[in-house]
Amino acid sequence: MAKIERFEDIQGWQKGRELCKTVYQVTNKGAFSRDYGLRDQIRRAAISVISNIAEGFESQSDQTFIRHLYIAKGSPGEVRAQSYIALDQGYLTPAEFDTLYKIASETSRLISGFIQYLEKTPDLKQQ
């Protein structure tokens, strides 16, 4: 694997950014934009993905980085759960739901794979 110089190079962060963009697009419309509780919660969950990856990457230890990655990995699950609520309330079309679900699942998968790689590679910050 090529050396990652910036958190922006991490595939899970890139997919998380796409998730954020999509969440903001769907929550800016119609009744979803006026359900402040759900709208804000799903946005916070999406933001948590890229924020935790960035914060962990900038930390001083691999253990701290991995801990932040585990937190980041949980947030796409939260987006998926909240997407069901939005679908059931009629805030999302089935196509919008499928898009969010797919991006969130892929984000989680990428972060999980990265965690597995990091846990098998000692002293990454030393490389």
Helices and strands as residue ranges (DSSP letters): G 7-9, H 11-27, G 30-34, H 36-57, H 62-88, H 94-120, G 124-126
